[in-house]
Amino acid sequence: MSDFKWEAIQPIPRTKSTEDAEVGKYIGIPYSSAKQVSGFVPTNVSFRTFLSASKNRYSLLYTENIANESSKSAYGFNYVGDNCGSYYGTVCS
């Protein structure tokens, strides 16, 4: 996954403990705490789904407000903690 190439077409929201992922080309899957939505790439989310989301400015990758713990996710729960890095990704634990 470290050689996986993709492009962000707009900034990807991150938590208050990290900066937004800027527009541009990336190598590797973004770090996240996707455990709340089972959004791990490629375990629960295929590479194709991730790439589709990265090319769609209206996808949850770009629109979920994960920095605000009181905001509701698209799945109806609140994000908690500062460890949620982005909507899809991997956790290094």
Secondary structure, DSSP 8 states (H G I E B T S, - for coil): -TT-EEEESS-B---TTS--B-SEEEES--B--GGGTT-BTTTTS-HHHHHHHHT-TTSHHHH--TT-TTSB-TTS-B--SS----SSBB---
